[in-house]
């Protein structure tokens, strides 16, 4: 028999996943965006791109989508478990 998670644990998973979405996005964007650096040879600022910056942004977006899906599924499961079991003769 499988052990099921309680509604409280599912709600905590959903809240944690929802709070982690902006953190993951900002971390990926902070690495992935170009930054201004001073170029002494030209006496001006130039934009410098980090290696793999585009992949970091894409990976952050994919991770955000996965966290959003986890938050939605865990929230729906918590809501279903709080309602309790349905009547055995109720239509499904």
C-alpha positions in Angstrom: 0.0 0.0 0.0 1.4 3.4 -1.0 1.7 6.0 1.7 0.0 9.3 0.6 1.2 12.7 1.6 -0.9 14.8 3.9 -2.7 17.9 2.7 -0.4 20.1 4.8 2.7 18.6 3.2 1.3 19.0 -0.2 0.4 22.6 0.5 3.9 23.3 1.8 5.3 21.8 -1.4 3.1 24.0 -3.5 4.0 27.1 -1.6 7.7 26.3 -1.7 7.6 25.6 -5.4 5.7 28.9 -6.0 8.3 30.9 -4.0 11.2 29.2 -5.7 10.1 30.3 -9.2 11.2 33.9 -9.1 14.5 32.9 -7.3 15.4 30.4 -10.1 14.4 32.9 -12.8 16.4 35.7 -11.4 19.5 33.4 -10.8 19.3 32.2 -14.4 18.8 35.7 -15.8 21.6 37.1 -13.6 24.1 34.7 -15.2 22.6 34.8 -18.7 22.4 38.5 -19.3 25.2 40.5 -20.8 27.1 42.9 -18.4 28.8 46.1 -19.1 32.6 46.2 -18.5 35.1 49.0 -19.0 37.4 48.4 -22.0 40.6 50.4 -21.4 41.8 50.0 -25.0 38.7 51.8 -26.4 38.0 54.0 -23.3 34.4 53.0 -23.3 32.0 50.4 -21.9 31.4 47.2 -23.8 28.9 44.4 -23.3 30.5 41.1 -22.3 28.6 37.9 -22.6 29.3 35.0 -20.3 29.9 31.5 -21.8 26.7 29.5 -21.9 24.6 32.5 -20.9 21.8 31.6 -23.3 21.7 28.1 -22.1 21.5 29.3 -18.5 18.4 31.4 -19.3 16.7 28.6 -21.2 17.5 26.1 -18.3 16.0 28.6 -15.8 12.9 29.0 -17.9 12.5 25.2 -18.1 13.1 24.9 -14.3 10.5 27.6 -13.7 7.9 25.8 -15.8 8.6 22.5 -13.9 8.3 24.3 -10.6 5.0 25.9 -11.7 3.6 22.5 -12.8 4.7 21.0 -9.4 3.0 23.9 -7.5 -0.2 23.4 -9.5 -0.3 19.7 -9.1 0.6 19.7 -5.4 -2.0 22.4 -4.8 -4.7 20.5 -6.6 -3.9 17.3 -4.7 -4.0 19.2 -1.4 -7.4 20.6 -2.2 -8.7 17.2 -3.3 -7.5 15.5 -0.1 -9.0 18.2 2.1 -12.4 17.6 0.7 -12.3 14.1 1.8 -13.5 10.9 0.2 -16.4 11.0 -2.2 -19.5 9.0 -1.6 -19.1 5.5 -3.2 -22.2 5.9 -5.3 -21.4 9.4 -6.5 -20.8 9.7 -10.3 -17.2 10.3 -11.2 
